[in-house]
Amino acid sequence: MDRIAGVGLALSALGALGYVAGVLYAYPGRAFTITAVMVGITLCAISEGRLVGGGE
């Protein structure tokens, strides 16, 4: 797996978990979880397509 795609996938997963935790319990900085998900998706998208089979 491409390193950038792995980081993007991990960041998206952590952001999603943080969002769910923010819905259940209010904590400072919970708005940054949306940013983490967006950055994670962007990193997956620019990672040469190896995560979804676009690269060789």
N, C-alpha and C positions, 0 to 999 in steps of 0.2 A: 504494500500500500504506500502511496506517495505520502511523504511527511506532511505536506501542507494539507492534504485531504484528511489525514488522521487528526491533525490539530483542529481542523474545521469541524470534523465530526464530533470530537470530544467537547469542543467549545459549545456546539449546538446542544449536545446532550446535557451538559452542565447548566447551560442557560435555561433549558426547558425545565429541568429539576428545580432550579432557583425560582422560576416563574411560578411553578406549582406551590412551592414553599411560601412564596410571597402572597399567593391567593389565600392560603390557610392562615399564615401568621405575618403580621406587619413587621418588617425589619428595615433599618436604614440601608439605602442603596439598592433596593429591590428593582428599581427602574432600569438598572444596568443589565438585568437579565435579558431584556428585550434586545439591547445592543449586542450582547454576547451571542444570541441566537442569529441576529442579522449578520454579524461578522463571521460566524461559523458557516453559515450558508454561503456567504460570499467566498470564503476560503475553499470550500468544497467545489464551488463553481469554477474557480480559476485554477484548479489543480491539475490541468492538462487532461481531464476526463478519465483518469485511470481508475477512479473509484467506481464509475458506472460502466466501464468497459470501452471507453472511447479511445484510449491509447493502446499501443501494442507492446 
